[in-house]
Amino acid sequence: MPDAQEKRSLKSRLVRSVAANSFSQGVTLVTQLLNVPLFAHFWGVDLWGEWVLLSTIPVYLAMSDLSFGATAGTEMTMLVGRGDRPRALQVLQSAWFVVTGLSVGLFLLFLTLTFVLPLNDLLNLSLLTRGESTAIMVVLLCQVFVAQQGGLIEASYKCDGNYASGVFWMNVMRLTEFAVGALFLFLGADPWTYAMAAVAVKSASYFLLWSDVTRRSPWIRLGWSHVDLGLARPLLGPAITFNAFPLGYALNIQGFTILAGMVGGGPGAALFSTMRTLVRVVWQVANGIALSIWAELSKAIGAGDYELARKIHRRAGQVALWVVLMGSGVMAVFGPWVYEVWTRRVVPFDPVLFGLLLLATILGSQWVVSYTVALATNRHKRIAGEFILCNAGAIGLGALLVRPMGMQGGALALALGELVMLGLVLRDTMGILKEDWGGYLRSIVVPPADLVQKGLRRLRRT
């Protein structure tokens, strides 16, 4: 059990982690909102569209490290929790060896394809010449090579109690990239110059981040002297299955949007998609809490302190439940007005559809906190497979329900899918933590007293 000082330190780390993830979500929101008008204004829709086509392939390649960064970070954090930093260093260097090998191989493969394949014909490019599109693609591939180091940088911050600092500085880097890119657009940069600036900023940023993480944790260093592929091999399975989650989310989001389009055409898809985007603001809060407890769960379980891990999970579940419920209440009251202002009443508001989507979001926000336990121990293989199957089943059910119920049937199927996932995730979580179902449920249904008191004090001041 941690002493009083360690409890204060743990609380401080969790608070900073939540703040850092809130900052990350803010950066994502700002950059996504501003990117569209910036590119459309300075390049025009046609040139911007050709840039999007060229950059799509590198964006997917950037994820081709097979999530070794995430799984290596979890393993390293558990080892540090047990006090085994030498072995954690072996895991880092072994994962770096694998990621670098993959990066070099993919870089050479796609570099060859860039020069061999007729890019302009395949992508139907008309504004960019063959030479320009080839040069841009080469620079983008260089950017991918650099970007694939990001997962291991995050792992190095995360494993030694510096998760919040890592998230903060990684997002400062993202803001810097965005600001430099916007400056180059303002100065009249063409796509090739813009891409070169992005590579230069990312390379310099990663160099500074590696310098910062090694200053905070001098035992962390890159190299080949501690490589042991026997340590990297067990990470392969968790790394591959980790990719099932982004695949499952893509299936979930795109699949139900397609169902809505099948019923209501373009307007139906627009209605479903925009309403879901709005209500998922609530989900983002829970996701921020989940990310914030990941490293602490790995550390506690790695040290064999299951009592602390259960307390962290219970507290996160409690806070997530009540914050999401309060946020959903606010969304239920003000959501219709926000939606009409946001869409300028071009898309009509459907209160029943909105309510069902909000219910699905509430259920989804609860299991996303608990599945962090499986991720934090690299024991997510079963949940990953069930996530894909559950989404596929929910879409199949939705296809049946949309006929008699319209888009509301799709939303109902989505909510039922989230409910099934909640049960499956809690089953695995209870087993990993050796947790009592009743004890966990009783702990989260009680409002967090400290948050209530803070809220009352703020109300009194206002």
Secondary structure by P-SEA (a helix, b strand, c coil): cccaaaaaaaaaaaaaaaaaaaaaaaaaaaaaaaaaaaaaaaccaaaaaaaaaaaaaaaaaaacccaaaaaaaaaaaaaaaaccaaaaaaaaaaaaaaaaaaaaaaaaaaaaaaaccccccccccccccaaaaaaaaaaaaaaaaaaaaaaaaaaaaaaccaaaaaaaaaaaaaaaaaaaaaaaaaacccaaaaaaaaaaaaaaaaaaaaaaaaaaccccccccccccaaaaaaaaaaaaaaaaaaaaaaaaaaaaaaaaaaaccaaaaaaaaaaaaaaaaaaaaaaaaaaaaaaaaaaaaaacaaaaaaaaaaaaaaaaaaaaaaaaaaaaaaaaaaaaaaacccccccaaaaaaaaaaaaaaaaaaaaaaaaaaaccaaaaaaaaaaaaaaaaaaaaaaaacccaaaaaaaaaaaaaaaaaaaaaaaaaaacccaaaaaaaaacccaaaaaaaaaaaaac
